[in-house]
Amino acid sequence: MAGVAGFQLGGRGLTGGGARDVPTAYGTVRGLPRPALPALLERRPAAHELVMDGIAVDAGRRGLGVGGLLLREIADVAAEHGCRRVRLDVIDVTPRARALHRGLLSA
């Protein structure tokens, strides 16, 4: 696999689950501190919006256009579903990822 891009659209998403699912996955004791992370990361798409859960490209294939292809595919999926906006909330960005994002925003 060269890369993957996750997104939420129409009540469905690649990552799935939320804070309420944590105790089931980790148990009551181990799960107690964990709901904070899903709660922080849980984002619901607005009307006519696709929310990206993230994008990852295999380290050996970076710089070959895989990330750009994934983002263009996400844009196509959004357009097919009548979305007017694609949102990617970025917490930490590498210089290479920042260049990819900026390149697509200016296109």
C-alpha positions as CSV (number, residue, x, y, z in Angstrom):
1,M,0.0,0.0,0.0
2,A,1.4,3.4,-1.0
3,G,-0.9,5.6,1.1
4,V,-4.3,6.0,2.7
5,A,-6.6,9.0,3.2
6,G,-9.5,8.8,5.6
7,F,-12.6,11.0,5.6
8,Q,-16.0,11.5,7.1
9,L,-19.0,12.0,4.8
10,G,-22.7,11.4,5.3
11,G,-22.4,10.1,8.8
12,R,-19.8,7.5,7.8
13,G,-16.0,7.6,8.2
14,L,-12.9,5.5,7.9
15,T,-11.8,5.9,11.5
16,G,-15.3,5.3,13.0
17,G,-16.1,5.2,16.7
18,G,-16.0,7.8,19.3
19,A,-15.4,8.4,23.0
20,R,-18.3,6.1,23.9
21,D,-16.6,3.2,22.1
22,V,-13.3,3.4,24.1
23,P,-14.4,1.3,27.2
24,T,-15.5,-1.5,24.9
25,A,-12.1,-1.5,23.1
26,Y,-9.8,-1.0,26.1
27,G,-11.9,-2.0,29.1
28,T,-13.1,0.2,31.9
29,V,-9.9,0.8,33.8
30,R,-7.5,1.1,30.8
31,G,-10.1,3.1,29.0
32,L,-10.7,5.8,31.6
33,P,-8.0,8.3,30.4
34,R,-8.5,7.5,26.8
35,P,-11.9,9.3,25.9
36,A,-10.1,12.6,26.0
37,L,-8.2,11.9,22.7
38,P,-11.3,10.8,20.6
39,A,-13.2,13.7,22.0
40,L,-10.5,16.1,20.9
41,L,-10.3,14.5,17.5
42,E,-14.0,13.9,16.8
43,R,-15.2,16.4,14.2
44,R,-18.5,16.3,12.5
45,P,-18.9,17.5,8.9
46,A,-21.1,20.5,8.4
47,A,-23.7,20.5,5.6
48,H,-22.0,20.1,2.2
49,E,-18.6,19.4,3.8
50,L,-16.3,16.4,3.7
51,V,-13.9,16.2,6.7
52,M,-10.6,14.4,6.2
53,D,-9.5,12.2,9.1
54,G,-5.9,12.2,7.8
55,I,-3.6,11.2,5.1
56,A,-0.5,9.0,5.3
57,V,2.0,8.0,2.6
58,D,4.5,5.2,2.9
59,A,7.9,6.7,3.8
60,G,9.5,5.0,0.8
61,R,7.0,6.5,-1.6
62,R,6.9,10.1,-0.4
63,G,7.8,12.7,-3.1
64,L,6.3,10.6,-5.9
65,G,2.9,12.3,-6.1
66,V,1.0,9.8,-4.0
67,G,-0.2,12.4,-1.5
68,G,-1.4,14.7,-4.3
69,L,-3.2,11.8,-5.9
70,L,-5.0,10.9,-2.7
71,L,-6.0,14.5,-2.1
72,R,-7.4,14.8,-5.7
73,E,-9.3,11.6,-5.2
74,I,-10.8,13.0,-1.9
75,A,-11.8,16.2,-3.8
76,D,-13.5,14.0,-6.5
77,V,-15.4,12.1,-3.9
78,A,-16.5,15.3,-2.2
79,A,-17.7,16.7,-5.6
80,E,-19.6,13.5,-6.4
81,H,-21.5,14.0,-3.1
82,G,-22.3,17.6,-3.6
83,C,-19.8,18.9,-1.1
84,R,-18.6,22.5,-1.5
85,R,-15.8,22.2,1.0
86,V,-13.1,19.7,2.1
87,R,-11.7,20.3,5.5
88,L,-8.4,18.9,6.9
89,D,-7.6,20.0,10.5
90,V,-3.8,19.8,10.8
91,I,-2.1,19.4,14.2
92,D,1.5,18.8,13.2
93,V,2.8,19.2,9.7
94,T,6.1,18.2,8.2
95,P,7.7,20.6,5.7
96,R,6.9,18.1,2.9
97,A,3.2,17.9,3.9
98,R,3.0,21.7,4.3
99,A,4.3,22.0,0.7
100,L,1.7,19.5,-0.5
101,H,-1.2,21.3,1.2
102,R,-0.1,24.8,0.0
103,G,0.4,23.5,-3.5
104,L,-3.2,22.2,-3.6
105,L,-4.6,25.3,-2.0
106,S,-3.0,27.6,-4.6
107,A,-4.1,25.4,-7.5
